[in-house]
Structures are given as C-alpha cells and as structure tokens.
Amino acid sequence: MNYLSRSNYYFTTLILILLFPSISPVLSQIQEDELVFAFRGYHRTKAERMVVVGEVVSIEKAELLESEPSPDLNLDTRPDNVVVKVLNPKGVRVGQTLYLVEKDPNHKKFRNGNVVGQIKVRSIFDTTFFGKQLRGEGFTKLIENRPMTVVRLLESADTKEALVLKKKGDAASYQGNYALAMKEYRQSIAMDAKLPDAHFALGKLYRDQEGMGIVASIAEYSNAWKYRANFSETRERYKFYLDYLDLLKNSLEQSTKTKEQNRVQLLRMKEVIEDSKKLVGNKFEPQLYSAWVNYQYFLSYADEPATRSKYWEQAKVDILACYKFQKESLFFHETAILIYQEELGSWVRGRPLTDTITLYMDRIREHGRRLLLINPPGNPINLKVIDVLERIE
C-alpha cells in the first residue's frame, strides 16, 4: 500500500469513527476473538468460555404463519425473531444455538456476564449499509428492550485438528485404504467427540463395508444427528440427512423389531425431514421420504381406522408434491405405485372399473413404465411393486 493509499484509508477510518462512534469497537473486534466468561444461572459458579458474535438489533414476534399460537392459553406463545448485527462471523452457521448475554456493568470490556436467553440461527445475510447480519428465533420475554450481546460457545481447541484427521480419513477411504480411514475417523472422534462430520464418515464406512453391520452404522449416525448443529458445512449436513434417511429406511425394511420400535425410527425420520426443510428449504428427496414415512405409518395403524386414514391422506399429498420437482428415481416410482395401489381397494380383474380406479391404474402404469425404463440391468425390482403391476395388467 503506497503513502497516498494509506492516507486515504486512515482518513476514511477516522471519518467513520467520528460519524459512527459505535463502529470503533467493531473495527477492533474483527482483529481477534473477544472472550466472555458467561454464567448460565445464579446457582452455577463455573463460567463457560464464549466468543462475542455481535449485538441484537431488533426483536419482534414471529409471523402467525411461522408458528402455532395457542388460543387456549390466551397468551402469545409465538417465538421472537431476533436480528443480530454480526461483528465476528467466524464459527457462526445456520442451525447453531447462540446465547444472549447481559454484560457485567462493572467492566468496560467483557470479562463476564449472565446468559439471559438463547436463539437458533435461521439465516445469515449481508446488507448494504449495516454489513453482515443474522436472523435467529427464540424466546426473549425477560430481555425486554435492553441491549444484548450475542455469543457462541468457544469451539474445542481440538476441533480444527479433528477436522484435519477426518479429511485424512476421507483421503484414505478414497484410495481404498479403509483400515487407515477407520483409524483416522476414530482418532478424529477421540479428539472431538462432538464433531458430527467424523461420526457421519465413520458410520458411512461401516455401512459400505461388508460385515460391519447396520447397527454400528446407526449408532454413529445417531451421534452425528445429536451434534448436527456442529457440522462444518451446510452441504455436508444436508448430505448426512439424506444418507441417514436412506439408512433408516433400509433398517425398517429389514426390521425384525416390534411395531413400537419401528415407529420410533419413523419418528426420527420425520425429525430429519423437518430439520432438512428448515436447513435448505423444500427439496425433492425429503418430500419423497415424507411420502414414504406417512405410508409406513398408514400400514402400521391397521387397527386404528381414523389414524390410518390421516396418514393415508398425507402420504397422497406428499407424493403429489413430488411431481413439481420434475425429478425421478427408482424410489420415487416404487413409492408412488405402492401408495396409489391402495386406491384400488378390493378390486380384482373382471370387476367393473370406476372413474377413480381407472385414474389410479393409469398413474400406476405410467410409474411402472418409467420404473422399468430407468432400472439398471440386473437390478431387482421390489416384489410388492411387481405384484401391483401384474394385478392391473
């Protein structure tokens, strides 16, 4: 930087500070992380190390469409939408829990403070004048209009090293050295047990290797789900969601568990689907899994007609919603065929055709044609699907 450029830089900085005094701490803030020793409650004497993220700009109630207010309580139970000016974006990601801290008034700079609320990050965005901001959701009734500082938990000092070990495992796995990959993944987990990337990678390795067992895979995927907010990238987190849904689907199809145990796994699938929609919006794959899950619930409630009907209607809504994505897969066609065949009821060949039966027979035939067209040579087709196709021909 030459002398003239430096002069312009310092002059611009001085003008900004004079016009906007509050920006001065921002300029110093971005130089290094500012630590806070935060207390979660008066009954706890041990403080947690946290890092300043930014300051609350505004708090307002969520829109009615974003929440489910309870008229029975006669209270406004909607969560608060909190907008935060981000001073330190490092380590901040969508889905992360951030904490609202009230600074100790006896200190000019942060030394300690009390956690008085928390929010979950819903989006991070850039603005023209105010710079980077984020939108979070939580309950902040006790805060009222007081200025609040937003902080995040200080990541483990070993997190970066754990990520390096995980990537070494990825490289070993890509080269076919699965024993070394497994070793690297396990060391990564030992370094930071709350790193979901490593649990996901190890679970996938268990799943891909013969003899490892689906139980070991599910255990690692469950840990990745538990710490999902810590994923290093949104893309990796979404990829995990799709893999987890596929794993649970395969587990249910091969299951010898009780009906209640199966419903526990179906509930987890619903949780993953909902979380994926919050993370990346409505996509083809989660929508399709939603149709499959509701159809499985429909099958499991054979002795409860009202509940069975509710899941049946939702399964049809979900499968119809898949068409707008203009995508296809074997799973899509198989699921659509199985859902639509329920509309045939007790109909058998030789009986009169109603308009409804004719409509759904045509849909089944179309899905059957697409299924046979894209099915790889030698790949077996679901026997239940074959039975449906033979039934209508």
C-alpha positions in Angstrom: 0.0 0.0 0.0 1.6 3.4 -1.1 1.6 6.5 1.1 -1.5 8.1 -0.7 -3.5 4.9 -0.3 -2.6 4.6 3.4 -3.6 8.2 3.9 -7.0 7.7 2.2 -7.5 4.6 4.3 -6.8 6.3 7.6 -8.8 9.3 6.7 -11.8 7.2 5.8 -11.5 5.2 9.0 -11.3 8.4 11.1 -14.4 9.8 9.4 -16.3 6.6 10.0 -15.4 6.7 13.7 -16.4 10.3 14.1 -19.7 9.9 12.3 -20.4 6.5 13.8 -18.7 6.1 17.2 -20.2 2.7 17.7 -18.2 1.4 14.8 -14.9 1.8 16.7 -15.3 -1.4 18.7 -16.3 -3.2 15.6 -13.1 -2.3 13.9 -11.1 -3.7 16.8 -13.4 -6.6 17.3 -12.7 -8.2 13.9 -9.0 -8.3 14.7 -9.3 -11.1 17.2 -11.9 -13.1 19.1 -13.3 -11.4 22.3 -13.8 -13.9 25.1 -16.7 -13.8 27.5 -16.9 -15.9 30.7 -20.6 -16.5 30.8 -22.8 -17.9 33.7 -25.9 -19.8 32.7 -27.6 -19.3 36.1 -27.1 -17.8 39.6 -26.8 -21.3 41.1 -23.8 -22.2 39.0 -20.4 -20.8 40.0 -18.5 -22.2 36.9 -18.4 -19.9 33.9 -18.2 -21.1 30.3 -15.9 -19.6 27.8 -17.8 -18.0 24.9 -16.9 -15.7 22.0 -18.7 -12.5 21.0 -20.6 -12.8 17.8 -22.5 -9.5 17.7 -25.2 -7.3 19.1 -29.0 -7.5 19.0 -30.5 -5.0 16.5 -34.2 -5.8 16.9 -36.7 -8.2 18.4 -40.2 -8.8 17.1 -42.8 -11.6 17.2 -42.7 -14.2 14.5 -45.5 -14.1 11.9 -48.5 -16.2 12.6 -47.7 -18.5 9.6 -44.3 -19.2 11.2 -45.7 -20.5 14.5 -48.5 -22.2 16.2 -50.0 -19.9 18.8 -52.2 -21.4 21.5 -55.6 -19.8 21.8 -56.4 -22.0 24.8 -53.8 -20.3 27.0 -54.9 -16.8 25.9 -51.2 -16.0 25.6 -49.0 -15.0 22.7 -46.8 -18.1 22.5 -45.1 -17.1 19.3 -41.3 -17.2 19.3 -39.3 -14.0 18.8 -37.5 -13.1 15.6 -34.2 -11.6 16.6 -32.0 -9.7 14.2 -28.3 -9.6 15.1 -25.5 -7.4 13.8 -22.6 -9.8 13.2 -19.3 -8.4 14.4 -17.4 -11.7 14.3 -18.8 -14.2 11.7 -16.2 -16.8 12.4 -17.7 -20.1 13.5 -21.3 -18.9 13.0 -23.6 -21.2 11.0 -27.3 -21.8 10.3 -28.9 -24.0 12.9 -26.4 -23.1 15.6 -27.5 -22.1 19.0 -26.3 -18.6 20.1 -26.7 -17.1 23.6 -27.7 -13.6 24.7 -25.5 -12.2 27.4 -26.0 -9.2 29.7 -22.7 -7.6 30.3 -21.5 -7.0 33.8 -21.8 -3.2 34.2 -18.7 -3.1 36.4 -16.4 -3.8 33.4 -15.7 -1.5 30.5 -14.9 -4.5 28.3 -16.2 -8.0 28.6 -14.9 -10.1 31.4 -18.0 -11.9 32.5 -21.8 -11.8 32.1 -25.0 -13.7 32.5 -26.8 -15.7 29.9 -30.4 -14.4 29.8 -31.6 -16.1 26.6 -30.8 -18.1 23.5 -31.7 -18.2 19.9 -31.3 -20.6 17.0 -29.8 -19.2 13.8 -32.3 -19.3 10.9 -30.4 -17.3 8.3 -27.2 -15.3 7.7 -27.2 -12.5 5.2 -25.4 -9.3 4.0 -26.9 -5.8 4.0 -25.6 -2.8 2.0 -25.2 -0.4 4.9 -25.1 -2.5 8.1 -22.9 -5.3 6.9 -23.4 -8.9 7.8 -26.5 -9.8 9.9 -28.2 -12.9 11.1 -31.8 -13.8 11.9 -32.4 -16.1 14.9 -35.5 -17.4 16.7 -36.1 -17.9 20.4 -38.0 -16.6 23.4 -36.7 -13.3 24.8 -39.5 -12.1 27.1 -37.2 -11.4 30.0 -34.9 -9.2 28.0 -37.4 -6.5 27.0 -35.7 -3.6 25.3 -32.3 -3.9 26.9 -29.2 -4.1 24.6 -27.9 -7.6 24.4 -24.6 -9.1 23.2 -24.8 -12.3 21.3 -22.1 -15.0 21.9 -21.4 -18.6 20.8 -19.7 -21.4 22.7 -15.9 -21.4 22.2 -15.2 -24.4 19.9 -13.0 -27.1 21.3 -9.3 -26.2 20.8 -9.1 -29.7 19.2 -11.9 -29.1 16.7 -9.6 -28.0 13.9 -7.2 -30.8 14.4 -10.2 -33.3 14.5 -11.3 -31.9 11.1 -7.9 -32.4 9.7 -7.9 -36.1 10.9 -11.3 -36.5 9.4 -10.1 -35.2 6.0 -7.1 -37.6 6.2 -9.6 -40.4 6.7 -11.6 -39.2 3.6 -8.4 -39.4 1.5 -7.6 -42.9 2.8 -11.1 -44.0 2.1 -11.0 -42.6 -1.5 -7.8 -44.6 -2.1 -9.4 -47.8 -0.8 -7.4 -47.9 2.4 -10.4 -48.5 4.6 -8.4 -49.7 7.7 -6.4 -46.4 7.7 -9.6 -44.4 7.1 -11.3 -46.0 10.1 -8.3 -45.3 12.2 -8.3 -41.6 11.2 -12.0 -41.3 11.8 -11.8 -42.8 15.3 -8.8 -40.6 16.2 -10.9 -37.6 15.0 -13.7 -38.6 17.3 -11.3 -39.1 20.2 -10.0 -35.6 19.6 -13.5 -34.0 19.4 -16.4 -36.4 20.2 -18.9 -33.6 19.3 -17.7 -33.4 15.6 -20.6 -34.8 13.6 -18.5 -34.9 10.4 -16.4 -37.7 11.8 -19.3 -39.7 13.2 -21.0 -39.4 9.8 -17.9 -40.5 7.9 -17.3 -43.5 10.2 -20.9 -44.6 10.1 -20.9 -44.5 6.3 -17.7 -46.5 6.3 -19.3 -49.1 8.5 -22.3 -49.1 6.1 -20.2 -49.6 3.0 -18.0 -52.3 4.3 -19.5 -55.9 4.4 -19.7 -57.4 7.8 -19.7 -54.2 9.7 -23.5 -54.3 10.4 -26.3 -51.8 10.2 -26.4 -51.4 14.0 -22.9 -49.9 14.1 -23.8 -47.5 11.3 -27.0 -46.4 13.1 -25.0 -45.8 16.3 -22.6 -43.4 14.5 -25.3 -41.7 12.6 -27.2 -41.2 15.8 -24.2 -39.4 17.3 -23.9 -37.2 14.1 -27.6 -36.3 14.5 -27.1 -35.5 18.2 -24.3 -33.0 17.3 -25.7 -31.9 13.9 -25.5 -28.2 14.7 -21.7 -28.6 14.7 -21.3 -29.7 11.1 -18.5 -27.8 9.3 -20.6 -27.1 6.2 -24.4 -26.9 5.4 -23.8 -29.1 2.3 -22.3 -31.8 4.4 -25.1 -31.6 6.9 -27.7 -32.0 4.2 -25.8 -34.9 2.6 -25.8 -36.6 6.1 -29.6 -36.1 6.3 -30.2 -37.9 3.0 -27.9 -40.7 4.0 -29.5 -41.0 7.4 -32.9 -41.2 5.9 -31.8 -43.9 3.5 -30.1 -45.9 6.3 -33.3 -45.8 8.5 -35.5 -46.8 5.5 -33.3 -49.8 4.8 -33.3 -50.7 8.5 -37.1 -50.6 8.7 -37.4 -52.7 5.5 -35.2 -55.4 7.0 -36.6 -55.0 10.5 -37.5 -57.7 13.0 -38.3 -55.1 15.6 -41.7 -54.5 17.3 -44.2 -52.2 15.9 -43.4 -49.5 18.6 -39.7 -49.8 17.9 -40.4 -49.3 14.2 -42.4 -46.2 15.0 -39.5 -44.8 17.0 -37.4 -45.0 13.8 -40.2 -43.5 11.7 -40.4 -40.6 14.2 -36.7 -40.0 13.8 -37.1 -39.9 10.0 -39.8 -37.3 10.4 -37.5 -35.2 12.6 -34.7 -35.4 10.0 -37.1 -34.5 7.2 -38.3 -31.4 9.1 -34.8 -30.3 10.0 -33.7 -30.7 6.4 -36.5 -28.4 5.3 -35.5 -25.8 7.8 -31.9 -26.1 6.6 -32.3 -25.9 2.8 -36.0 -25.5 2.1 -38.3 -27.9 0.5 -36.4 -30.4 -1.8 -37.4 -33.4 -3.8 -35.7 -36.1 -1.6 -37.1 -35.0 1.8 -40.5 -34.6 0.2 -40.3 -38.2 -1.2 -39.2 -39.6 2.2 -42.1 -37.8 3.8 -44.5 -39.7 1.5 -42.8 -43.0 2.3 -42.8 -42.4 6.1 -46.5 -41.5 6.1 -47.3 -44.5 4.0 -45.5 -46.7 6.6 -47.5 -45.1 9.4 -50.6 -45.9 7.3 -49.6 -49.6 7.2 -48.7 -49.7 10.9 -52.1 -48.4 12.1 -54.3 -51.1 10.5 -56.3 -51.5 13.8 -57.0 -47.7 14.1 -59.0 -46.5 11.1 -59.1 -42.8 11.9 -55.3 -42.6 12.4 -54.7 -44.8 9.4 -56.8 -42.5 7.2 -55.0 -39.4 8.4 -51.6 -40.8 7.4 -53.0 -42.2 4.1 -54.3 -38.7 3.1 -50.9 -37.1 4.0 -49.0 -39.7 2.0 -51.0 -38.9 -1.1 -50.4 -35.1 -0.6 -46.7 -35.7 -0.2 -46.3 -37.9 -3.3 -48.3 -35.4 -5.4 -46.0 -32.6 -4.2 -43.0 -34.6 -5.6 -44.2 -34.0 -9.2 -43.4 -30.3 -9.1 -39.7 -31.0 -8.8 -39.8 -32.8 -12.2 -37.3 -35.4 -11.0 -37.5 -39.1 -10.9 -35.8 -42.1 -9.2 -36.5 -45.8 -8.6 -37.5 -44.9 -5.1 -40.0 -42.3 -6.3 -41.7 -44.6 -8.8 -41.8 -47.5 -6.3 -43.3 -45.4 -3.6 -45.9 -43.8 -5.9 -47.0 -47.3 -7.1 -47.4 -48.6 -3.6 -49.4 -45.6 -2.4 -51.7 -45.5 -5.5 -52.4 -49.2 -5.4 -54.3 -48.6 -2.1 -56.9 -46.7 -4.1 -57.8 -49.9 -6.0 -59.2 -51.3 -2.7 -60.5 -54.8 -3.1 -60.9 -54.5 -6.9 -59.9 -57.6 -8.9 -59.7 -58.3 -12.6 -63.1 -58.8 -14.1 -65.0 -56.4 -11.9 -66.3 -53.0 -13.3 -63.9 -50.1 -13.3 -64.9 -46.8 -11.6 -63.5 -43.5 -12.7 -61.3 -43.4 -9.6 -59.9 -46.9 -10.2 -59.2 -46.1 -13.9 -57.4 -42.8 -12.9 -55.1 -44.6 -10.4 -54.5 -47.5 -12.7 -53.3 -45.1 -15.4 -51.0 -43.4 -12.8 -49.6 -46.8 -11.7 -49.0 -47.9 -15.3 -47.1 -44.6 -16.0 -44.9 -45.0 -13.0 -44.4 -48.7 -13.9 -43.2 -47.7 -17.4 -40.7 -45.1 -16.0 -39.5 -47.6 -13.4 -38.7 -50.3 -16.0 -37.1 -47.7 -18.2 -34.6 -46.3 -15.7 -34.0 -49.5 -13.7 -30.4 -50.7 -14.3 -29.9 -54.1 -15.9 -29.8 -56.9 -13.3 -31.2 -54.7 -10.5 -34.0 -56.5 -8.8 -37.4 -54.7 -8.5 -39.4 -54.7 -5.3 -41.6 -57.8 -5.3 -44.6 -55.8 -3.9 -44.3 -53.4 -6.9 -44.2 -56.3 -9.3 -47.4 -57.8 -7.7 -49.2 -54.4 -8.2 -48.1 -54.1 -11.9 -49.3 -57.7 -12.5 -52.6 -57.0 -10.8 -53.6 -54.3 -13.2 -52.4 -55.9 -16.4 
